[in-house]
Amino acid sequence: MTTPQGLREAVAATARRGYGWVEQELEDGLRSLAAPVTDGGGRVVAAVNVALHAGRAAPEESLAALLPHLQQTAARISADLAAVGRFSPLTAV
């Protein structure tokens, strides 16, 4: 990815898909998968990520094996953030 327009398109595609996937773009042999973490208002505030060597499994196998766990972890963190936000003195003001 080498252009601002390419980056905008990639970010939009990632948002539509609901997870991030990088296949050897940062470094040869590196595959990375990420899921969004949201706050109590549903805004994306962070992400959980896992990186692995691309040669260990086919992309589809990595996605099938890792994405459900990554999304569950992100959902649990998001739920915790939402709960903390409900009890924060800053949100009560």
C-alpha positions in Angstrom: 0.0 0.0 0.0 1.7 3.2 -1.2 -1.0 5.9 -1.6 -3.4 7.8 0.7 -6.3 6.6 -1.4 -5.1 3.0 -1.0 -4.9 3.4 2.7 -8.4 4.9 2.9 -9.8 2.0 0.9 -8.0 -0.5 3.2 -9.4 1.1 6.3 -12.9 1.2 4.9 -12.7 -2.5 3.9 -11.4 -3.4 7.4 -14.3 -1.5 9.0 -16.8 -3.3 6.8 -15.2 -6.7 7.5 -15.0 -6.1 11.2 -11.4 -7.2 11.6 -8.0 -6.4 10.4 -5.8 -8.7 8.3 -2.3 -8.1 7.1 -0.6 -10.7 5.0 3.1 -10.1 4.7 2.7 -6.3 4.1 4.9 -5.2 7.0 7.5 -7.9 6.7 8.0 -11.0 4.6 6.6 -14.0 6.5 4.5 -12.0 9.0 0.8 -12.4 9.1 -1.3 -10.3 11.6 -4.9 -10.4 12.6 -6.7 -7.8 14.7 -10.1 -7.2 16.3 -11.5 -3.9 17.5 -12.1 -3.0 21.1 -14.9 -0.6 21.8 -15.9 1.7 24.7 -19.3 1.9 26.2 -20.4 4.2 23.4 -19.5 1.7 20.7 -16.5 3.7 19.5 -13.3 1.8 18.6 -10.7 2.8 21.1 -8.1 0.0 20.7 -7.5 -3.4 19.1 -6.3 -6.8 20.1 -3.8 -8.3 17.7 -2.0 -11.6 17.1 0.9 -12.0 14.8 2.3 -15.2 13.4 4.6 -16.7 10.9 2.8 -16.9 7.5 4.4 -20.2 6.7 2.8 -22.2 9.5 -0.6 -22.4 7.9 -2.6 -21.3 4.9 -4.3 -17.9 5.4 -7.7 -19.4 5.6 -6.6 -21.9 8.3 -5.1 -19.1 10.4 -8.3 -17.0 10.0 -10.6 -19.9 11.0 -8.4 -20.9 13.9 -7.7 -17.5 15.4 -10.4 -15.0 14.5 -13.2 -16.4 16.7 -10.9 -16.4 19.8 -9.6 -12.9 19.0 -13.1 -11.5 18.5 -14.3 -13.1 21.8 -11.3 -11.6 23.6 -12.1 -8.1 22.1 -15.7 -8.5 23.1 -14.8 -9.3 26.7 -12.5 -6.3 26.9 -15.1 -4.1 25.3 -17.7 -5.3 27.9 -15.3 -4.5 30.7 -14.7 -1.0 29.3 -18.4 -0.4 29.0 -18.9 -1.5 32.6 -16.1 0.6 33.9 -17.5 3.6 32.0 -20.9 3.3 33.7 -19.2 3.6 37.1 -16.7 6.3 36.3 -17.1 9.5 38.1 -16.3 11.3 34.9 -19.4 9.9 33.2 -21.6 10.9 36.2 -20.9 14.6 35.8 
